[in-house]
Amino acid sequence: MSAVIEIEGLRKTFRSLRRGRRVAVDGFDLRVEAGQVHGFLGPNGSGKTTTLRALLGLVRADEGRLTVLGESSPERLPRVAGRVGAIVESPQFFGNFTGERTLRLLARAGGVPTDRVYAVLEQVGLRDRADERVRSYSLGMKQRLAVASALLKDPELLILDEPANGLDPAGIREMRDLMRSLAASGVTVLVSSHILAEIQLICDHVTIISRGRRVAAGPVSEVLAGFDRHEFLVRADDLGHAGELLHAAGMGVAGHDDHLVVTGVDDATTVSRTLGEQGVWVRELTPLRPDLESVFLELTGAPTGPGVPRQTEGPTPAAGRDLSNADESRGTRTGGDVIDLDAQGVDA
Ligand SMILES: Nc1ncnc2c1ncn2[C@@H]1O[C@H](COP(=O)(O)OP(=O)(O)OP(=O)(O)O)[C@@H](O)[C@H]1O
């Protein structure tokens, strides 16, 4: 499999008088292969956006080797920019323009034939609403419009930073369906998120970042399997007796109100046979598989919401995340824009 994105040893430190030195990304590695829908998962402030910005040449890396579609970034990024669509943070559009006009302008600015506008409107499911003003769009529709703008170039690689952020469940479902259909059409997708269930539903591969470092990577099923403790939930009539029998047979047993959790068992029949042979009949025997949420919590030690401690050196940073005047590398951090690599070039 060929690598579409390769990051090795990425390091990025931000410096400010007020907050001191802040290591945002610390020797991070990422590999995305062609055809993958790759989830880039991490708690708030773990370094996802910084990594994507470095990859797209929007922030200068201190160290590391980055390549996109085989070309090193940022030096040779312009060579492949036409094959990459990217959205980093929430895009801003003119509310007075219709969706179609917005895309027409972007297509013209990017030298893309305007018949692509109808194709991408169809692709993101906005064809019927294309003549309505963007101001009347829901957040989910605006996000889909952003994806449409990134698709104008018919990219091979789509990079989306938190596309489901702020969406309601219906919006999340629409975004999920859209990403699935893009993947089915052969686009490689790298999607960052702290919404674990989404990553588990959409992505085939995942890289988990915590405090700027990679803590897990691989096919979602393999990452999960690595955390499978071979646990079963057991319900039986005489729980106390059942627990004793299972314990005597060498299994780990934890008692709960109305069930037992048995660990260290490879096969459910071991449990049912051990109990059945002693006349204790099992009413329920359910394997307890790890989900990405429990794996994520174990690896990052972090809740999925805000307020996660940052990796810092120097003075203790203020709590919470205030980036409004914080971008020492480029002046002010812009409040989210559709990144057109052709138009913006690179910040080398
Ligand atoms: N321009 C900047 N100036 C100073 N510090 C920054 C800047 N950008 C990011 N940081 C800090 O670097 C760390 C990583 O931030 P980053 O935005 O990359 O994380 P994230 O995983 O994308 O978080 P979120 O999910 O909240 O968007 C944080 O501590 C953040 O405060």
The ligand as a Gaussian input file, in Angstrom:
#p B3LYP/6-31G(d) Opt

LIG

0 1
 N       -1.112000      29.229000      17.525000
 C       -0.902000      28.749000      18.743000
 N       -0.215000      29.444000      19.679000
 C        0.014000      28.938000      20.904000
 N       -0.404000      27.727000      21.310000
 C       -1.095000      26.984000      20.415000
 C       -1.386000      27.441000      19.085000
 N       -2.078000      26.486000      18.422000
 C       -2.221000      25.480000      19.294000
 N       -1.637000      25.771000      20.485000
 C       -1.570000      24.900000      21.662000
 O       -1.059000      23.666000      21.228000
 C       -1.759000      22.594000      21.848000
 C       -2.393000      21.712000      20.795000
 O       -3.460000      22.450000      20.184000
 P       -4.283000      21.913000      18.934000
 O       -5.231000      22.990000      18.515000
 O       -3.343000      21.405000      17.926000
 O       -5.063000      20.695000      19.584000
 P       -6.340000      19.909000      19.045000
 O       -6.082000      18.489000      19.357000
 O       -6.613000      20.277000      17.628000
 O       -7.471000      20.453000      19.986000
 P       -9.047000      20.686000      19.680000
 O       -9.673000      19.331000      19.572000
 O       -9.483000      21.435000      20.913000
 O       -9.129000      21.510000      18.428000
 C       -2.744000      23.231000      22.797000
 O       -2.139000      23.317000      24.058000
 C       -2.949000      24.604000      22.207000
 O       -3.321000      25.522000      23.199000

